[in-house]
Amino acid sequence: MFLLKKISSLSAPLGRFQLVLLFYFYCILINLIIRTVLTINAFSSLDTPMVDIVKIFFIGIYNDSLFFSYFLILPVFFLAAIPNAVFNHSLYKKFTLLLCFLTLIFFTFIAHSEWFFWEEFTNRFNFIAVDYLIYTQEVVGNIQESYPMHWVYTSVLTCSIILFYSTRKWIVQIAQSSCTMAFKKRMIVASGFALLPIITFFTFGAMDRTFSHNRITDQLARNGLYEAFSAFRKNVLEYKLFYPTLPESEVVANMKKQLATPNSHFIPESGNRLYRQIENPGPEKKYNVVLIAVESLSASFMATFGNTYNLTPNLDELVNRSLFFPQLYATGKRTVRGLEALMLSLPPTAGYSVVKRPENENLFNLGTPFKNRGYDLKFIYGGFGYFDNMNYFFEHNGFAPIDRSSFKEEEITFSNIWGVSDENLFDKVLSESDASHQAQKPFFNFVLTTSNHRPYTYPEGRIDIPSKTGRDGAVKYTDFAIAQFLKQAESHPWFDNTIFIIVADHCASGSGKTNIPVQDYHIPLWFYAPKLIPAQKVDTLTSQIDIGPTLLGLLNFSYPTKFLGQDVLKLNPEKGQAFLGTYQNLGLYRNGVLLTLSPKQQSDFVRYDRKTHQAVDIEPDPKLLNDGIAYYQFSSFLLRQHYLGKDF
């Protein structure tokens, strides 16, 4: 209380602007509380707890102050604009009390939100938080169905009231103060405050604020709201401005070596774009394809990879009847990253997925070779496809979108905020496949599930885990729904001539200490066609971007391509590799070594043990560095120059 009184007395000379100092106090105090709570929660992940804690809180206060320098602009100019007569009026005094209380509710609500965001993503607010703000219906609905919101609101209100009454003397002092200040002087003072965010943006705010190799430690020191605004500003990062680069001629020469295969040749007219013609000998196989992208199906959920909770009995059994890829890695941590990799066979470039970027129409994609052969192309999703721009992307790239709005009322027996149950979704896949077959057209259905997503609700009685008790139940329900779908498909006339591909869009959220924790990208992949493809395990390290080329190779399609992935079945196992990324960090994993490219032209190398999940810093590998730069710089070049269109 003595400190509070001291700050209050120091603020008096600021006159009408002393309210800004009170708001700053609220900002620092509430962020101190949430940072303390998160640090206690993540204490076991700190490398050197005592040293890390000192860094977390000192750097944390700096980051909170950095955020506040931006936040203060609105209240400062609001205070400057109020005429003296209004400022000194009794109604304005009451408004000041209300404004202080609403400000406390705002900061307290953000603190509570950060707790739930950390619980889900082990991260302060970032690109995902900004992204989700666009889709308020799904996000708000998801929160309401996942958490006891009446208790959350009660907690927010209670904390706000406690803080309000703890600082009531200072608030009353500000509310009761009178001040006469000429408009010109008010604007001079306000302009002085406004210089703070400008100065920090071009100096401290532009600095790389990463101070620890431990991602958890670094995240704890950050300010969630500042990170959210920063992510919004950096939604697309220009590779050449932020990442290590090579001369264009070296990039092209490097990519020629990496993309060269015995069954392909570069199309001369394509120049530095390096388009290729793939030649697969033998007659083409016009099989149907059903590609199922399963929400958040981490490899770690499966008994095949050591899980002991019997969550995926059907998928584990399917391993021995499929062409199975146990060393597959997703390109990112969001659904749109998985869709981008599967559709475009493109490494994860910095910023938004291409699915959400402007000018993403008429691209060469996995559907293009099928469309050219008369296939019926459909994107089938149980939710509303406007989310993440999915319907637009698929519709403008050759697929007919079929989403929740396409379901008849009698076709939906269970749904939550994210979409219809996986059972209902797969029933729709069966009917749409029947329709294509009856029209005597081969079909390629791209299916995206939703049930393995918070709030983890599904029809009761299907499995031995009650609905809405956690992700384990959602995983087991999805396993049940996929098995039921495959069993039902056996009775349809097109089954024997169909390849079913089952793959995760990405892993469930993880909490690795490194910027790109490899284990949090490990996902399973099945090619299931009992009459067409012999069962086999392919142990080659595989990326999500390799799935499309591998499928086209199995079908013996010969086609021109812009894909950067490879047909893994024709690849020397020693050349297997995986591309892993966040919206800022870009990774290339090969032969047990992970290269990470980061903004500020940074790169680092770790040796990762897939059995123990231990990552150890190692000396730079020049060849891996050049190969990684070449892939990501070349991918950025293709996007920037709009070279991913269908024309060759």
Sequence and secondary structure as in RCSB ss.txt:
>XXXX:A:sequence
MFLLKKISSLSAPLGRFQLVLLFYFYCILINLIIRTVLTINAFSSLDTPMVDIVKIFFIGIYNDSLFFSYFLILP
VFFLAAIPNAVFNHSLYKKFTLLLCFLTLIFFTFIAHSEWFFWEEFTNRFNFIAVDYLIYTQEVVGNIQESYPMH
WVYTSVLTCSIILFYSTRKWIVQIAQSSCTMAFKKRMIVASGFALLPIITFFTFGAMDRTFSHNRITDQLARNGL
YEAFSAFRKNVLEYKLFYPTLPESEVVANMKKQLATPNSHFIPESGNRLYRQIENPGPEKKYNVVLIAVESLSAS
FMATFGNTYNLTPNLDELVNRSLFFPQLYATGKRTVRGLEALMLSLPPTAGYSVVKRPENENLFNLGTPFKNRGY
DLKFIYGGFGYFDNMNYFFEHNGFAPIDRSSFKEEEITFSNIWGVSDENLFDKVLSESDASHQAQKPFFNFVLTT
SNHRPYTYPEGRIDIPSKTGRDGAVKYTDFAIAQFLKQAESHPWFDNTIFIIVADHCASGSGKTNIPVQDYHIPL
WFYAPKLIPAQKVDTLTSQIDIGPTLLGLLNFSYPTKFLGQDVLKLNPEKGQAFLGTYQNLGLYRNGVLLTLSPK
QQSDFVRYDRKTHQAVDIEPDPKLLNDGIAYYQFSSFLLRQHYLGKDF
>XXXX:A:secstr
 HHHHHHHHHHGGGGGGHHHHHHHHHHHHHHHHHHHHHHHHTGGG SSHHHHHHHHHHHHHHHHHHHHHHHTHHH
HHHHHHS HHHHTSHHHHHHHHHHHHHHHHHHHHHHHHHHHHHHHHSSSS HHHHHHHT HHHHHHHHHHHS HH
HHHHHHHHHHHHHHHHTHHHHHHHHH      HHHHHHHHHHHHHHHHHHHHTGGGS     SSHHHHHHTS HH
HHHHHHHHTSS  HHHHS    HHHHHHHHHHHH  TTEEE GGGGGG  EEE   S     EEEEEEETT  GG
GSGGGT  S   HHHHHHGGGSEE TTEE S SSHHHHHHHHHH     SSS GGGSSS  SB  THHHHHTTT 
EEEEEESS TTGGGHHHHHHTTT EEE GGGS GGG S EETTEE HHHHHHHHHHHHHHHHHTT  EEEEEE  
SSSTT    TTSSSS TTS HHHHHHHHHHHHHHHHHHHTTSTTGGGEEEEEEESS      SSSS GGGGEE E
EEE TTTS  EE  S EEGGGHHHHHHHHTT  EEE   S  GGGS GGG  EEEE SS EEEEETTEEEEEETT
TEEEEEEE TTT  EEE    HHHHHHHHHHHHHHHHHHHTTTTBS  
